[in-house]
Amino acid sequence: MAPNNSPATPATGTGADPAPVPAPVSACCSPGRRTTPEGGVRVPRGRARGGATGLVTLPGGAFRMGTDHADRFESDGEGPVREVRLSPFRIAATTVTNTQFARFVKETAYLTDAERFGWSYVFHLLASPAARRAAPPAADRTPWWLAVDGACWRAPEGPGSTVGDRQNHPVVHVSHNDALAFCAWAGARLPTEAEWEYAARGGLDQARYPWGDELTPRGAHRCNIWQGAFPHHNTLADGYPGTAPVKSYRPNGFGLWNVAGNVWEWCADWFGVDHPAAPLTDPAGPPEGTDRVIKGGSYLCHDSYCNRYRVGARSRNTPDSSTGNTGFRVAADASNGA
Ligand SMILES: [Ca+2]
């Protein structure tokens, strides 16, 4: 596919003798592991509880999903534009934070995929000098992704790093499997891609961004992406080299924060590029697949290189993959009081 920004995860290893890292599934957006799934989601120990606070109830109805704009990535299946109808549902105003994920881990002793594999993908400029020397890059096409031993949600840049000053930032280095485990504990679920996009559009019809068609209206940054020459020089004009707090900038018309940029967000759907032309009601994506949909783009997306922070854009990764630029937000049925 066209380059985007996040890798998939290589074979299981102890970290002492890392296996060769295969070519990423989604080259620049989200490099990924390419391993055999190990039985899907592990149900965490402990009791389920309503941890999904901050849900916004949306009325659903009809909206136009996808984009036919000239700058779309056609091979990503961004188009054609199709009318979709949704039942009312609830979705979190923000992505899950480090504080929220820590509570889940404390109550369940859950171990993320990154912790079980012993490593995760870190953007090269965020990794420590030692990690840069030691970690193999994801692939020749995406040398900015390093497979760092010990990188995980609580140590996003590897051993020695912490989330101590990032409690209100999105949790990262969480796989689709991890996101589903959190949802099971929280009494919630992941949004479908259609729900995510409807919510991200904030009531605007076919706008490029959640706030309109201009990236920086009146010169103001509205999302956390990359400015400068990717992947070596980030001017930080928007204020953040990596993740930003989940309530940065302004919410969209539905009260959702940071749906564009910051971190890619896992959706429930399997990834496919062929969309039915007929009117759709509550679509849930293909019945099977190898990759899950991610939406929203991340702090690594650049206007001239990978503009997948557009609301119609999409990408993918394998369910056990984890990176420093992928997180998730939860959703629920309208009848669910979680
Ligand atoms: Ca930034």
Boltz pocket constraint, residues with backbone or C-beta under 6 A from the ligand:
constraints:
  - pocket:
      binder: B
      contacts: [[A, 223], [A, 224], [A, 225], [A, 226], [A, 227], [A, 236], [A, 238], [A, 239], [A, 240], [A, 241], [A, 242], [A, 299]]
      max_distance: 6.0
